[in-house]
Amino acid sequence: MVAHPPNESERLAALHALRILGTEAEPHFDAVCRTASTLFAVPIATVALLDADDLWFKAKCGIEAMGAPRTVAFCAHAVLSDEIFVIEDTLAEPLFADNPLVTGEPGVRFYAGAPLILRAGLRVGTLCLMDRRPRSFSQEARAQLRDLATVVAAHLRLYEDQADQNAAILGQLAEGVIVTDAAGGITFVNEAAAAIHGIARLDVEPEHYSDTYHLFTEDGRPHPPLELPLARAVAGEEVADARWRIHRPDGSRVLAIGTARPLRNGDRRQVGAVLTLRDDTARESAERALRELNATLAERVTERTAELEAARIQAEAASRAKSEFLASMSHEIRTPLNGMLGYTDLLLDDPSLGPGARLHAERVRSAGSALLTIVDDILDFSRVEAGQIELTPEPFALAPLADEAAAIVRASAEQKGLTLAVTLGPNLPASVVGDRDRLRQVLLNLLNNAVKFTRRGGVTLALTVPAEGRVCFAVQDTGIGIPASKQHLLFERFSQIDGTIRREFGGTGLGLAISRQLVELMGGTIGLTSEPEIGSTFRCEVPLPAIVMAAPSVVPAAEPSRSRSCRVLLVEDVFLNQELGRAVLTLGGHSVDVAASGAEAIRAVAEGQYDLVLMDIQMPGMDGMTATRCIRAMGGPAAAVPIIAMTANVLPHQMSDYLAAGMQGHIGKPFKRDALLATVERWASRRGEPASARCA
């Protein structure tokens, strides 16, 4: 059973006084949910209010339910303290693992709730974040969630202020006022109404109005309860200038004159009824006071809504800036990588290359490939955090992976006079199934860090089998070590121990954060042991099922089958990439013309006949997409020439733009030689098809 706050009665009274439970959706609360969902990249966000037995959503996004029983609601735990309540993995918490909200819909695996604090000690609900997968929640995120919850609580205090001000105003009126809820239960009786009746009773239902307040018709008969003005107003009628008699407990009798009408919200839905026992002057004063109060509240709500809208616009601008930065970084890094990897491949094809030089070239290619993988992962970091990245499990050999990772960092270790060793434990399987590239990235991060932070001694990469189907990779160094009080910072993104570390050793503090998320995505764990000035050991344990790989069969090398020669227009502004593309395509048996700009490409297509155009995107002057649109607008056979984007801009929204501009596909830089030639040959093989089919 969930514990109750010690002031539960006071808490429920404050919640009910807001008169907000069961009301219609309101834009400012919905805006908070949308902002929270976007800001924290979670599918579900709610503004939840906790009643005696139930949890009710005032606002929600990403969930259909209107609420939940209090006995299973996470919010029931979150209101027990002023602190942010976080469950990073519900299945790892015995208290929540069997919760129907975890085992059934909506399948909650992550929860963060910030209490909605009306005033000290009064927590009426929470601003909740939920995800269907486990995730971490940083201190920075907790502070941001607390700020949003403060905004929601401010809106709730507007309801409280409205109720208090209404009660204060109505309590001071010379005329009597009685208010009910939508079901007719009396919720408010002011002093003037109590004085007129000689009694003030709350929570009275319509069928008991006459008996409780001793009400009679003008001619002295007991008044039928459902014909009373207030009961008729509860039923939706408006009753003006009605008269009835009241027999007060002291024996005196009065004639009441009043008006009753339904109470409706902004959407015209009835939320109650009000009866005024009046003279005209008092009634008009009350209406004027209420109008001014409502106008003031509307202005305050509008201001709050504008603040939330500004926060949403700022968040969207930050997201756009991030996307633009990632696109720019992708292009600037991939462009030189294209030349490095491409020319390395050509160098390795040279039969005159000696064994030593070949080994160096292979290590350059391996290091370049590793760098490309790291660039891709950094560009996808937001997707890694959101759990949207997919692993590609394939069979691979363990020992060569370890040797390759060590070989890439060996030169750096030797330059510092460090030893670098790889040890393979007993029972280590020769081959396993897993994502080799992601695992290599993790190992490179750990090895590079070990070499970077070690001044003398050495680094060891040890592979062991802690349990069947699992492999442990341990990177041990004799470096500077990390104090126990600072170790929790290591796996936070953009975090380093202190400024001294950044100044002496450099780095962004991003590598270990990426490594942790990749290891956890693989279903593994990562951690460390360390002692200052003695060294550190980073261990990651990953499930890698063993597999027996068939020995590769040796077959005589055969000349690859090629389609007939294809005439290609290569549109590329960087000379290095022009020469690389020309060399690869020429070796593939194709005829190549080069255009250095979008304008040159248009002229070349207009004057010649090409089987395929390989179009760069980012060029001085006219870019590749503009050139493509111009070619498509030419008309005739030239307009139907297949155009493939060959670019370092490879983010998903960019590739969609290429198709929209009239291109048939794309090849990312750095390109794979075989993939480039296969693309060219595929389009060459379709030269005899109608233009409509080739451009489909």
VODRENMAR-790133 format. One record per residue (C-alpha): x, y, z. Coordinates in Angstrom, 2 decimals. Example, Ala and Ser with C-alpha at 12.3 -4.5 7.8 and 13.67 -1.06 7.14 Angstrom:
12.30;-4.50;7.80
13.67;-1.06;7.14
END
This chain:
0.00;0.00;0.00
1.31;3.47;-0.92
2.02;5.76;2.01
0.00;8.96;2.42
1.51;12.36;3.19
1.12;13.25;6.88
-1.09;16.21;5.91
-3.32;14.20;3.56
-6.57;15.82;4.76
-5.17;19.31;4.27
-3.72;18.27;0.90
-7.07;16.94;-0.37
-8.88;20.04;0.88
-6.47;22.25;-1.04
-6.89;20.14;-4.18
-10.69;20.21;-4.03
-10.67;23.95;-3.35
-9.08;24.45;-6.78
-12.34;23.19;-8.39
-10.24;21.81;-11.25
-10.85;18.05;-11.05
-12.83;16.81;-14.06
-12.61;20.12;-15.95
-11.98;20.36;-19.69
-8.52;20.51;-21.29
-6.85;23.93;-21.30
-4.21;25.14;-23.81
-1.62;26.30;-21.26
-1.51;22.95;-19.47
-1.42;21.06;-22.80
1.45;23.33;-23.91
3.46;22.34;-20.82
3.01;18.63;-21.69
4.10;19.17;-25.29
7.10;21.23;-24.17
8.13;18.59;-21.62
7.76;15.76;-24.17
9.95;17.62;-26.68
12.51;18.95;-24.19
13.16;15.57;-22.57
12.52;13.44;-25.71
9.95;11.23;-23.95
6.78;9.84;-25.56
4.52;10.50;-22.55
4.08;13.62;-20.42
1.20;14.45;-18.06
-0.02;17.03;-15.57
-1.44;14.65;-12.95
-3.57;15.51;-9.87
-3.83;12.97;-7.04
-7.27;12.65;-5.39
-8.15;10.40;-2.44
-8.56;7.26;-4.56
-7.59;8.16;-8.11
-5.00;9.90;-10.23
-6.51;12.26;-12.85
-4.73;13.84;-15.83
-5.47;17.54;-16.26
-3.26;17.46;-19.38
-1.51;14.68;-21.24
0.29;13.74;-24.42
1.25;10.30;-25.69
-1.29;8.40;-23.55
-5.02;7.67;-23.96
-5.97;6.93;-20.33
-7.67;9.68;-18.29
-5.91;8.57;-15.10
-5.22;5.55;-12.89
-6.09;4.13;-9.47
-4.04;5.70;-6.71
-2.83;2.26;-5.60
-0.74;1.84;-8.79
0.03;5.47;-9.61
3.70;6.50;-9.58
2.47;9.98;-8.65
1.37;8.64;-5.23
5.07;8.16;-4.43
6.20;11.43;-6.01
3.93;13.59;-3.77
5.60;12.26;-0.62
8.55;14.64;-1.04
9.49;17.98;-2.57
12.31;16.26;-4.51
12.14;14.98;-8.09
11.08;11.31;-7.99
12.94;9.24;-10.63
12.80;5.54;-11.55
15.35;4.99;-14.32
14.34;1.34;-14.86
11.05;0.15;-13.32
11.91;-3.52;-13.87
15.00;-3.08;-11.71
12.91;-1.75;-8.81
11.06;-4.51;-6.88
8.42;-2.03;-5.75
7.41;-1.30;-9.36
8.41;-4.37;-11.40
4.93;-5.96;-11.04
2.98;-2.70;-11.40
0.23;-3.11;-14.07
1.33;0.19;-15.62
4.73;-1.48;-16.18
3.62;-4.97;-17.20
0.65;-3.70;-19.25
-0.24;-0.49;-21.05
1.40;1.96;-21.32
4.47;-0.22;-20.47
6.30;2.33;-18.28
10.03;1.57;-17.98
11.15;5.09;-16.99
9.39;7.61;-14.76
10.29;11.08;-13.52
7.81;13.14;-11.50
8.18;16.68;-10.17
5.70;17.47;-7.37
3.26;20.35;-7.95
3.72;22.38;-4.76
0.98;24.90;-3.98
2.82;26.01;-0.86
5.16;24.47;1.69
4.17;20.87;2.32
1.11;20.89;0.02
1.77;18.72;-3.04
-1.42;18.15;-5.05
0.05;16.23;-8.00
3.00;15.96;-10.35
4.39;16.91;-13.73
5.27;13.44;-15.02
7.61;12.12;-17.72
7.31;8.49;-18.86
9.13;6.36;-21.39
8.67;2.80;-22.59
12.37;2.10;-22.23
14.79;2.66;-19.34
16.94;5.79;-19.41
19.15;7.90;-17.19
18.08;11.32;-15.88
20.79;13.85;-15.16
20.83;16.55;-12.50
20.49;19.13;-15.28
17.35;17.41;-16.54
15.96;17.27;-13.00
16.45;21.01;-12.63
14.69;21.65;-15.94
11.76;19.43;-14.93
11.52;21.23;-11.60
11.35;24.58;-13.45
8.49;23.36;-15.64
6.66;22.02;-12.57
7.03;25.46;-10.98
5.23;26.97;-13.99
2.38;24.42;-13.65
2.10;25.08;-9.91
1.86;28.80;-10.66
-1.11;28.09;-12.93
-2.73;26.01;-10.20
-2.25;28.85;-7.76
-4.27;30.98;-10.17
-7.16;28.57;-9.58
-6.53;28.80;-5.85
-6.37;32.58;-6.02
-9.57;32.63;-8.04
-11.38;30.42;-5.52
-10.07;32.48;-2.58
-10.90;35.78;-4.24
-14.35;34.55;-5.26
-15.00;33.39;-1.70
-13.68;36.67;-0.29
-15.75;38.76;-2.67
-18.91;36.71;-2.32
-18.45;36.54;1.43
-18.54;40.33;1.64
-21.60;40.79;-0.53
-24.74;42.19;1.03
-26.83;39.67;-0.88
-26.76;35.97;-0.19
-25.00;33.51;-2.49
-25.21;29.72;-2.64
-23.03;27.71;-5.07
-23.26;24.05;-6.09
-21.17;21.65;-8.11
-22.36;19.99;-11.32
-24.29;17.31;-9.38
-26.08;19.88;-7.22
-24.07;19.38;-4.02
-23.83;22.70;-2.17
-20.19;23.77;-1.97
-20.42;27.38;-0.77
-22.81;29.50;1.34
-21.85;33.07;2.10
-22.55;34.88;5.36
-25.45;36.84;3.91
-27.16;33.66;2.65
-26.51;31.96;6.02
-28.05;34.95;7.81
-31.12;34.87;5.56
-31.66;31.13;6.14
-30.40;31.02;9.71
-28.32;28.00;8.75
-25.37;27.11;6.45
-25.05;23.47;5.43
-22.71;22.20;2.70
-22.76;19.07;0.54
-26.51;19.03;0.39
-28.04;17.33;-2.65
-31.03;18.85;-4.55
-33.59;16.41;-3.17
-32.75;17.55;0.35
-32.75;21.35;-0.23
-36.24;21.86;1.25
-35.80;19.68;4.33
-32.32;21.01;5.19
-33.08;24.71;4.72
-36.81;24.54;5.70
-38.13;25.97;2.43
-41.81;26.57;1.63
-43.91;28.03;-1.16
-45.23;31.54;-0.88
-48.57;30.17;0.32
-46.89;28.14;3.07
-46.82;24.62;1.60
-43.62;22.53;1.78
-41.69;23.43;-1.38
-41.15;20.51;-3.81
-37.31;20.23;-3.76
-36.80;19.80;-7.51
-38.95;22.89;-8.27
-36.72;25.19;-6.24
-34.78;27.77;-8.29
-31.41;26.28;-7.35
-32.47;22.72;-8.30
-33.85;23.99;-11.61
-30.56;25.80;-12.28
-28.65;22.57;-11.59
-30.90;20.99;-14.26
-29.84;23.71;-16.73
-32.63;26.32;-16.41
-32.28;30.01;-15.69
-34.71;31.28;-13.08
-35.15;34.99;-12.42
-36.92;36.78;-9.53
-38.26;33.63;-7.90
-39.92;33.83;-4.46
-40.13;31.36;-1.61
-40.43;31.33;2.18
-37.83;30.23;4.72
-38.70;28.98;8.22
-35.52;29.68;10.17
-34.48;27.57;13.19
-35.21;30.45;15.58
-38.85;30.37;14.45
-38.75;33.50;12.32
-39.92;33.41;8.71
-38.64;35.40;5.73
-39.55;35.77;2.08
-36.57;35.16;-0.17
-36.26;36.72;-3.61
-33.57;35.29;-5.81
-32.17;34.40;-9.21
-30.60;31.05;-10.07
-28.61;30.06;-13.12
-26.22;27.32;-14.23
-22.45;27.88;-13.89
-20.58;27.15;-17.13
-16.91;27.14;-18.06
-15.30;28.66;-21.15
-16.44;25.71;-23.29
-20.06;26.23;-22.19
-20.02;23.00;-20.21
-22.03;23.23;-16.98
-19.86;22.88;-13.87
-22.43;23.88;-11.23
-25.15;26.38;-10.33
-25.44;29.60;-8.34
-28.32;31.13;-6.44
-28.31;34.78;-5.36
-30.67;36.10;-2.68
-30.64;39.68;-3.66
-31.65;43.16;-4.06
-30.78;44.52;-7.51
-27.95;46.78;-6.29
-26.07;44.01;-4.51
-26.47;41.60;-7.43
-25.12;44.10;-9.96
-22.09;44.83;-7.75
-21.29;41.13;-7.47
-21.50;40.61;-11.22
-19.19;43.59;-11.83
-16.66;42.29;-9.30
-16.77;38.83;-10.87
-16.27;40.24;-14.37
-13.22;42.23;-13.25
-11.83;39.18;-11.48
-12.29;36.98;-14.55
-10.68;39.61;-16.80
-7.66;39.78;-14.47
-7.34;36.02;-14.42
-7.61;35.86;-18.21
-4.75;38.34;-18.54
-2.57;36.34;-16.15
-3.33;33.10;-17.95
-2.53;34.78;-21.28
0.81;35.97;-19.91
1.67;32.50;-18.63
0.66;30.95;-21.93
2.88;33.44;-23.79
5.81;32.49;-21.54
5.32;28.80;-22.33
5.00;29.57;-26.05
8.27;31.50;-25.88
9.88;28.51;-24.16
8.59;26.23;-26.92
9.93;28.53;-29.65
13.30;28.69;-27.89
13.43;24.89;-27.64
12.59;24.53;-31.34
15.28;27.08;-32.24
17.82;25.14;-30.18
16.81;21.95;-31.98
17.23;23.63;-35.39
20.64;24.99;-34.37
21.71;21.51;-33.30
20.57;20.03;-36.62
22.42;22.72;-38.59
25.59;22.13;-36.54
25.42;18.37;-37.09
24.88;18.83;-40.83
27.85;21.21;-41.08
30.11;18.95;-39.00
29.09;15.94;-41.09
30.07;17.66;-44.33
33.33;19.16;-43.08
34.62;15.89;-41.58
33.35;13.49;-44.22
34.81;15.45;-47.15
38.51;14.94;-46.19
37.74;11.41;-44.99
36.46;10.64;-48.49
39.87;11.44;-49.96
41.83;9.67;-47.21
39.90;6.41;-47.43
39.54;6.50;-51.22
43.22;7.04;-51.94
44.16;4.42;-49.32
42.02;1.88;-51.19
43.75;2.80;-54.45
47.15;2.52;-52.76
46.32;-0.96;-51.46
45.43;-2.01;-55.01
48.98;-1.22;-56.14
50.76;-4.61;-56.53
54.18;-2.94;-56.18
53.42;-1.87;-52.59
55.87;-3.51;-50.17
54.77;-5.51;-47.09
55.71;-2.80;-44.59
54.04;-0.02;-46.56
51.00;-2.25;-47.11
50.71;-2.82;-43.36
50.89;0.93;-42.75
48.27;1.59;-45.44
45.96;-1.04;-44.00
46.27;0.56;-40.58
45.53;3.98;-42.11
42.40;2.52;-43.71
41.39;0.80;-40.48
41.93;3.98;-38.47
40.02;6.01;-41.06
37.14;3.56;-40.95
37.12;3.77;-37.16
37.09;7.56;-37.37
34.19;7.41;-39.81
32.28;5.16;-37.40
32.94;7.60;-34.56
31.80;10.56;-36.69
28.61;8.69;-37.55
27.97;7.89;-33.90
28.53;11.48;-32.80
26.13;12.67;-35.47
23.63;10.09;-34.23
24.18;10.91;-30.54
20.71;12.40;-30.12
19.27;9.19;-31.59
21.40;7.12;-29.19
20.00;9.08;-26.23
16.45;8.67;-27.53
16.96;4.92;-27.99
16.39;5.14;-31.74
19.70;3.73;-32.95
19.71;0.13;-34.19
22.46;-2.45;-33.71
23.68;-4.63;-36.58
24.64;-8.00;-35.10
26.86;-10.09;-37.39
29.36;-12.93;-36.86
32.93;-11.74;-36.30
36.22;-12.98;-34.83
37.09;-11.67;-31.36
40.89;-11.78;-31.38
41.32;-9.82;-34.65
38.95;-7.14;-33.31
41.07;-6.71;-30.18
44.30;-6.69;-32.19
42.90;-4.17;-34.65
41.78;-1.78;-31.89
45.17;-2.07;-30.19
47.01;-1.56;-33.49
45.18;1.73;-34.10
46.34;3.24;-30.79
49.75;1.50;-30.65
51.61;4.34;-32.36
50.31;6.83;-29.79
51.37;4.52;-26.95
54.85;3.98;-28.39
55.36;7.73;-28.84
54.85;8.10;-25.06
57.11;5.12;-24.30
54.18;3.00;-23.06
53.71;-0.73;-23.47
50.48;-1.93;-25.05
49.43;-5.55;-24.68
46.44;-7.70;-25.59
45.68;-10.81;-23.51
43.09;-13.46;-24.32
41.66;-15.46;-21.43
40.84;-19.18;-21.44
37.62;-20.44;-23.04
37.40;-17.32;-25.17
35.34;-18.19;-28.28
37.01;-17.63;-31.62
33.91;-16.04;-33.13
30.79;-14.41;-31.72
27.67;-12.59;-32.92
27.39;-8.87;-32.18
27.77;-5.37;-33.58
31.48;-5.33;-34.39
31.68;-1.64;-35.34
29.91;-0.42;-32.19
32.09;-2.66;-30.02
35.23;-1.43;-31.76
34.18;2.15;-31.10
33.82;1.39;-27.38
37.24;-0.30;-27.25
38.88;2.59;-29.10
37.37;5.07;-26.65
38.65;3.10;-23.67
42.11;2.46;-25.18
42.57;6.06;-26.35
41.59;7.34;-22.89
43.99;4.90;-21.21
46.90;6.01;-23.42
45.97;9.68;-23.06
45.92;9.64;-19.25
48.97;7.40;-18.73
52.40;9.09;-18.47
54.50;5.97;-17.77
54.05;2.22;-17.61
51.57;0.62;-19.97
48.07;-0.32;-21.04
46.56;-3.81;-21.28
43.43;-4.93;-23.09
42.22;-8.23;-21.57
39.39;-10.38;-22.95
37.78;-12.93;-20.62
34.59;-14.98;-20.39
32.81;-14.25;-17.06
29.80;-16.40;-18.04
28.59;-18.38;-21.01
27.54;-16.11;-23.84
29.19;-13.03;-22.31
32.58;-11.43;-22.92
34.35;-8.97;-20.64
36.70;-6.36;-22.14
38.98;-4.83;-19.49
41.31;-1.92;-20.27
43.87;-1.48;-17.48
46.36;1.38;-17.29
48.99;2.76;-14.92
47.79;6.32;-15.39
46.72;9.21;-13.21
43.68;7.45;-11.74
40.39;8.99;-10.66
39.29;9.89;-7.10
36.25;7.94;-5.93
34.33;11.20;-5.36
34.69;12.13;-9.05
34.14;8.76;-10.74
30.38;9.30;-11.15
31.11;12.23;-13.50
32.99;10.15;-16.07
30.02;8.70;-17.91
28.09;11.99;-18.11
28.17;13.64;-21.53
30.59;16.57;-21.96
31.92;15.87;-18.46
35.52;15.66;-17.27
36.88;15.48;-13.75
37.92;19.15;-13.66
39.31;21.96;-15.79
42.89;20.83;-15.18
42.23;17.55;-16.98
40.77;19.36;-20.00
43.70;21.78;-20.21
46.41;19.09;-19.85
44.92;16.22;-21.85
42.23;17.81;-24.05
39.07;16.07;-25.20
35.35;16.80;-25.12
34.26;14.43;-22.38
31.85;12.77;-24.79
33.53;9.43;-25.51
32.69;7.61;-22.27
29.09;8.84;-22.37
28.69;7.41;-25.88
30.43;4.20;-24.81
28.11;3.72;-21.85
24.99;4.19;-23.95
26.25;1.84;-26.67
27.19;-0.84;-24.14
23.80;-0.55;-22.44
22.11;-0.70;-25.84
23.92;-4.00;-26.43
22.50;-5.26;-23.13
25.81;-4.94;-21.31
27.29;-3.01;-18.41
30.28;-0.72;-18.04
32.14;0.46;-14.95
35.55;1.15;-13.48
37.84;0.74;-10.52
40.52;3.36;-9.98
43.01;4.73;-7.51
44.76;8.10;-7.94
48.37;7.87;-9.19
48.13;4.06;-9.46
45.83;3.55;-12.40
42.36;2.62;-13.61
40.59;-0.41;-15.02
37.52;0.09;-17.20
35.41;-3.03;-17.71
32.54;-3.54;-20.08
30.69;-6.83;-20.12
28.58;-7.55;-23.20
26.41;-10.51;-24.24
28.14;-12.03;-27.29
26.88;-15.52;-28.17
29.61;-17.79;-29.52
29.29;-19.07;-33.06
31.31;-21.46;-35.22
32.22;-19.76;-38.49
32.95;-21.92;-41.51
36.50;-21.63;-42.82
36.53;-19.43;-45.89
36.83;-21.47;-49.08
39.71;-20.56;-51.34
38.63;-20.00;-54.91
40.69;-18.66;-57.81
40.31;-14.93;-58.26
38.10;-14.14;-61.19
37.74;-10.96;-63.12
34.52;-9.36;-61.86
31.68;-9.24;-64.33
31.12;-5.74;-65.53
28.37;-4.08;-67.48
29.39;-2.29;-70.64
31.08;1.08;-70.20
28.89;3.84;-68.80
29.37;7.52;-69.55
29.31;9.39;-66.22
29.27;13.10;-65.38
30.99;13.65;-62.02
29.94;17.00;-60.49
32.45;17.86;-57.74
34.11;21.15;-56.72
37.01;19.71;-54.64
39.97;18.78;-56.87
41.10;15.96;-54.56
37.68;14.31;-54.80
37.50;14.94;-58.56
40.70;12.99;-59.10
39.64;10.23;-56.69
36.23;9.79;-58.31
37.72;9.82;-61.81
40.32;7.22;-60.82
37.81;4.82;-59.23
35.31;5.11;-62.08
38.00;4.77;-64.77
39.37;1.64;-63.10
35.81;0.35;-63.19
35.78;0.69;-66.97
33.67;3.83;-67.25
34.11;7.08;-69.16
34.14;10.13;-66.89
33.64;13.87;-67.45
34.05;16.29;-64.56
32.05;19.44;-63.82
33.29;21.68;-61.02
30.02;23.52;-60.32
26.26;23.29;-60.67
26.27;25.67;-63.64
28.91;23.57;-65.45
26.80;20.46;-64.80
23.75;22.03;-66.46
25.78;22.99;-69.54
27.38;19.52;-69.75
24.02;17.72;-69.60
22.55;20.08;-72.20
25.47;19.49;-74.61
26.20;15.77;-74.06
24.50;12.48;-73.46
25.23;10.85;-70.10
24.08;7.58;-68.62
24.39;8.91;-65.08
25.17;12.13;-63.19
26.92;11.90;-59.81
25.97;15.23;-58.19
27.75;16.88;-55.27
25.40;18.96;-53.10
27.42;21.65;-51.32
29.29;23.71;-53.96
30.11;27.41;-54.37
27.55;29.34;-56.36
24.80;26.99;-57.50
24.35;23.94;-55.25
23.57;20.43;-56.43
19.85;20.50;-55.67
19.34;23.71;-57.64
21.31;22.26;-60.55
19.15;19.11;-60.43
15.94;21.14;-60.57
17.27;23.07;-63.57
18.16;19.83;-65.38
14.72;18.38;-64.68
13.16;21.56;-66.11
15.06;21.28;-69.45
12.61;18.93;-71.08
13.51;16.23;-73.59
15.92;13.32;-72.99
18.30;15.44;-70.90
15.63;15.96;-68.27
15.39;12.20;-67.67
19.09;11.51;-67.03
19.49;9.61;-63.72
21.03;11.85;-61.04
22.55;10.38;-57.85
23.61;12.63;-54.97
27.23;11.94;-53.96
27.76;14.05;-50.85
29.05;14.27;-47.31
25.64;15.60;-46.21
23.97;12.36;-45.13
21.47;13.26;-42.41
17.99;11.75;-42.97
16.17;15.02;-43.64
18.88;15.98;-46.17
18.43;12.74;-48.11
14.68;13.38;-48.27
15.44;16.82;-49.75
17.56;15.20;-52.51
14.68;13.00;-53.61
12.31;15.96;-53.54
14.69;17.90;-55.81
14.47;15.17;-58.48
17.38;12.83;-57.66
17.00;9.05;-57.73
19.24;8.16;-54.77
22.42;9.04;-52.92
25.93;7.81;-52.14
27.47;9.05;-48.92
31.03;10.34;-48.61
33.31;8.70;-47.81
32.03;6.30;-50.44
32.79;2.61;-50.67
34.41;1.84;-54.00
32.36;-1.29;-54.60
29.14;0.50;-53.67
29.94;3.33;-56.09
30.71;1.00;-58.98
27.63;-1.11;-58.23
25.46;1.99;-58.35
26.93;3.12;-61.65
26.56;-0.34;-63.18
22.98;-0.67;-61.97
22.00;2.50;-63.78
24.09;1.55;-66.81
22.18;-1.73;-67.07
18.92;0.22;-67.30
19.97;2.43;-70.20
17.59;0.75;-72.58
14.54;1.37;-70.42
12.16;4.26;-71.03
13.00;7.44;-69.17
9.89;7.14;-67.05
11.00;3.70;-65.83
14.61;4.72;-65.21
13.58;7.71;-63.13
10.95;5.84;-61.15
END
